[in-house]
Amino acid sequence: MNKQAPKLGAIDLNLLVVFDALMRDRSVTRAGQRLGLSQPAVSHALTRLRHMLKDELFVRSPNGMMPTPRAEQLATPIRIALDGLQQSLEPTQFEPATATATFRIAVDNYAAIVLVAPIAEHIARNAPGVTLDFRPSGTLNIPDLLDRSELHLAIGPPRVQAERFSLRRLLQDQFVVVHRKGHPAARAREFSTETLATLPQLEISSAQFGADFAEASLGKSKPVLKPAMRAPFLSAAQILATSDLVSVFPLNIARHMTKSHGLVLHRLSRPPKPIEAAMIWPRRLDNQPAHAWLRELIIGVVANDFRRT
């Protein structure tokens, strides 16, 4: 005999808000802090939810309150419904000069170096009440966090693609060679990939923007680069400035490095496939005024501050 679904009119909306907080935080205590409720109040709401839905929903484990398959099934529809309700209660226009809002944005290494500062500058100038929470995306499950509204937006390579997400490509960036001034190889106007392969390379251990020379080979053998050293990006400029090592970086990152150190950049005669940066966000936020304003601001920053290479 099939279980009868609870009637919508019998559901306390506050219980769904508690459910959503538990899905986000996986902790009764943290969910209570998020909602301004005591731990007993959250536990009582969970008991009512379990009785209403005839499922445990969350089971205690060493890693927190783990959702059951039924809870996982309910999580996204409930989050979408709560987001829709919240949006319907918000003003139909977003006034950046007077608004107070927080945007949580995941960024990869490229976006963190190239885009975060100009975005922050424009936000500070146009919307002083808006707070930006930039988070490194390297170890994050981006689709899951976007689904759960833990993130409003992600900026990185256009890999997250599904019907429930929207995507806007921002810019492409060609790779160039970076080395110290006076380097023995600096006489050439352009580097060939063959020349590059003869030079000792600095490989960046912490970067997600490594160059792929497969397409640059154009039927020729792919150049075999010789990593002579591996180091984090934060050390790269100083290492290159004081050695004969060379490294390959996206052009906009190379420009940052050459401004602060005794470095120069060279174009490659056959550059590898360009790096690409894109915005990804939940499709349900397409028409949300504050989110739409943020996206347009980022698009404007890229259009005004960067040129496609």
C-alpha positions in Angstrom: 0.0 0.0 0.0 1.5 3.4 -1.0 2.2 6.0 1.7 -0.1 8.9 1.4 1.8 12.2 0.8 1.2 14.9 3.3 -1.2 17.6 2.1 0.6 20.9 1.3 -1.8 22.9 3.5 -0.8 20.8 6.5 2.9 21.6 6.1 4.4 24.2 8.3 6.7 26.3 6.1 9.1 26.8 9.0 9.8 23.1 9.0 11.0 23.3 5.5 13.3 26.2 6.4 14.8 24.0 9.2 15.2 21.1 6.8 17.1 23.4 4.3 19.4 24.6 7.1 20.1 21.1 8.2 20.9 20.1 4.6 23.4 23.0 4.4 25.0 22.7 7.8 24.6 18.9 8.6 24.5 20.0 12.3 21.6 20.8 14.6 23.7 23.3 16.5 24.9 25.2 13.3 21.4 25.1 11.7 20.0 26.7 14.9 22.7 29.4 14.8 21.9 30.0 11.1 18.2 30.4 11.9 18.4 32.1 15.3 16.8 29.0 17.0 17.8 27.0 20.0 19.1 23.5 19.6 16.0 22.0 21.2 13.8 24.0 18.8 15.6 22.6 15.8 15.5 19.0 17.2 11.7 19.4 17.8 11.2 20.6 14.2 13.2 17.7 12.9 11.1 15.3 14.9 7.9 16.8 13.4 9.4 16.5 9.9 10.3 12.9 10.5 6.8 12.1 11.6 5.2 14.0 8.7 7.4 12.5 6.0 7.7 9.0 7.6 11.5 9.0 7.2 14.5 9.6 9.4 15.8 12.3 7.0 19.1 12.8 9.0 21.2 10.2 10.8 24.0 11.1 13.2 27.5 10.1 12.1 31.1 11.1 13.0 30.8 13.6 10.1 27.6 15.2 11.3 24.0 14.7 10.4 24.0 12.7 7.2 20.9 12.9 5.0 19.0 9.8 4.0 18.2 9.1 0.3 14.8 10.6 0.9 16.3 13.8 2.3 18.7 14.0 -0.7 15.7 13.7 -3.0 13.8 16.5 -1.3 16.8 18.9 -0.9 16.9 20.6 -4.3 13.1 21.0 -4.8 12.8 22.5 -1.4 15.8 24.9 -1.9 14.3 26.0 -5.3 10.9 26.5 -3.7 12.3 28.6 -0.8 14.5 30.6 -3.2 11.5 31.3 -5.3 9.4 32.4 -2.3 12.3 34.6 -1.1 12.6 36.2 -4.5 8.9 37.0 -4.7 9.2 38.9 -1.4 12.2 40.9 -2.5 12.0 44.3 -4.2 11.5 44.2 -7.9 14.5 46.4 -8.4 18.0 46.3 -6.9 19.4 49.6 -5.7 23.1 49.1 -5.4 23.9 52.4 -3.7 21.6 51.6 -0.7 21.4 47.8 -0.8 22.9 45.5 1.9 23.6 42.0 0.5 26.3 39.3 0.6 27.4 37.4 -2.4 29.4 34.2 -2.1 31.5 33.6 -5.2 33.9 30.7 -5.9 36.9 31.6 -8.0 39.7 29.5 -9.5 43.3 30.7 -9.3 43.1 32.6 -12.6 40.0 34.5 -11.6 41.5 35.2 -8.1 44.6 36.8 -9.6 43.0 38.6 -12.6 39.4 39.4 -11.8 38.8 39.6 -8.0 40.5 43.0 -7.4 38.7 44.9 -10.2 35.4 43.3 -9.2 36.0 44.3 -5.6 36.9 47.9 -6.7 33.7 48.3 -8.7 31.6 46.9 -5.9 33.2 49.2 -3.3 32.6 52.2 -5.5 29.0 51.4 -6.6 27.5 49.4 -3.8 29.3 50.1 -0.4 26.7 48.0 1.5 27.4 44.9 -0.5 29.8 42.3 1.0 31.8 39.9 -1.2 32.8 36.5 0.1 35.3 35.1 -2.4 36.2 31.4 -1.9 38.9 29.3 -3.6 37.2 26.7 -5.8 40.0 24.2 -5.9 38.5 21.7 -3.5 34.9 22.7 -3.7 32.0 20.7 -5.1 30.7 23.7 -7.2 27.4 22.1 -8.5 26.4 21.0 -5.0 27.1 24.3 -3.4 25.3 26.2 -6.1 22.3 23.8 -5.7 22.3 24.4 -2.0 22.6 28.2 -2.4 25.9 28.1 -0.4 27.3 29.8 -3.5 25.7 32.5 -5.6 28.2 32.3 -8.5 31.3 30.5 -9.6 34.0 32.0 -11.9 36.3 29.5 -13.6 36.6 27.3 -16.7 33.3 26.5 -18.3 33.1 22.9 -17.2 29.9 22.9 -15.0 27.2 22.5 -17.6 23.7 21.2 -16.9 20.1 22.3 -17.5 19.8 23.8 -14.0 22.8 26.1 -14.5 23.3 29.2 -16.6 26.7 30.0 -18.1 28.2 33.2 -19.4 31.7 33.2 -21.0 33.8 36.2 -19.9 37.1 36.1 -21.6 39.9 34.1 -23.2 43.5 34.6 -22.4 46.5 33.5 -24.5 49.6 32.0 -22.9 53.0 33.7 -23.0 56.5 33.0 -21.7 57.8 34.9 -18.7 61.5 35.3 -17.7 63.9 37.8 -16.2 65.2 40.8 -17.9 68.5 40.1 -19.5 67.8 36.4 -19.9 70.0 34.8 -22.6 66.9 33.9 -24.6 65.5 37.4 -24.5 66.8 38.5 -27.8 64.1 36.7 -29.8 60.9 38.7 -30.5 58.8 35.5 -30.3 59.4 32.1 -28.7 58.8 29.0 -30.8 57.7 26.0 -28.9 60.9 24.3 -30.0 63.0 27.1 -28.3 60.8 26.8 -25.2 61.5 23.1 -25.0 65.3 23.8 -24.8 64.9 26.0 -21.7 64.7 25.0 -18.0 61.1 25.4 -16.9 59.6 26.6 -13.6 56.4 24.5 -13.1 53.7 26.0 -10.9 52.6 23.4 -8.3 49.5 25.3 -7.1 48.0 26.5 -10.3 45.0 25.3 -12.2 45.9 27.1 -15.4 48.6 24.9 -16.9 49.2 25.3 -20.7 48.2 22.5 -23.0 50.4 22.4 -26.1 48.6 19.6 -27.8 46.7 21.9 -30.2 49.7 24.1 -30.8 51.6 21.3 -32.3 49.5 21.3 -35.5 50.4 17.7 -36.4 54.0 18.1 -35.2 55.3 16.3 -32.1 54.1 17.9 -28.9 57.1 19.9 -27.3 58.6 18.1 -24.3 59.1 20.8 -21.6 61.8 20.3 -19.0 60.5 21.2 -15.5 63.7 22.1 -13.6 61.8 23.2 -10.5 58.3 23.1 -9.0 57.1 25.9 -6.7 53.8 27.6 -5.6 52.6 30.5 -7.6 53.4 33.0 -4.8 57.1 32.1 -5.2 57.1 32.2 -9.0 57.9 35.9 -9.7 60.9 36.0 -7.3 62.3 32.7 -8.6 62.0 33.8 -12.2 63.6 37.2 -11.4 66.7 35.6 -9.9 67.3 32.6 -12.2 67.4 31.6 -15.8 64.2 29.6 -15.5 61.2 30.4 -17.7 57.5 29.7 -17.2 54.4 29.9 -19.2 51.4 31.9 -17.9 48.2 33.4 -19.2 48.9 36.9 -20.5 46.8 38.8 -17.9 48.7 37.0 -15.1 52.0 37.7 -16.7 51.2 41.4 -16.9 50.6 41.4 -13.1 54.0 39.7 -12.5 55.9 42.1 -14.8 54.6 45.1 -13.0 56.1 44.2 -9.7 59.3 42.3 -10.6 62.2 42.6 -13.1 60.4 40.3 -15.6 59.5 40.4 -19.2 57.0 38.4 -21.3 57.3 37.0 -24.8 54.6 35.8 -27.2 54.7 32.2 -28.4 54.7 31.7 -32.2 52.3 28.8 -31.7 50.6 29.4 -28.4 48.7 26.6 -26.7 44.9 26.5 -26.4 43.8 29.7 -24.6 42.5 29.6 -21.0 38.8 30.5 -20.7 37.0 32.1 -17.8 33.2 31.9 -17.4 30.5 32.6 -14.8 28.2 29.8 -13.7 25.1 30.2 -11.5 21.8 28.5 -10.8 19.3 29.1 -13.6 16.6 29.8 -11.0 18.5 33.1 -10.2 18.4 34.3 -13.8 15.8 37.0 -13.1 16.6 37.7 -9.4 17.4 41.5 -9.4 20.4 41.5 -7.1 22.0 38.5 -8.8 21.3 40.0 -12.3 23.0 43.3 -11.2 26.1 41.4 -9.9 26.4 39.5 -13.2 26.1 42.7 -15.2 28.7 44.4 -13.1 31.2 41.5 -13.6 30.5 41.6 -17.4 31.1 45.4 -17.4 34.4 44.9 -15.4 35.7 42.4 -18.0 34.5 44.6 -20.9 36.2 47.8 -19.5 39.3 46.4 -17.9 40.4 43.5 -20.2 40.7 42.9 -23.8 40.3 39.5 -25.5 43.6 38.1 -26.5 
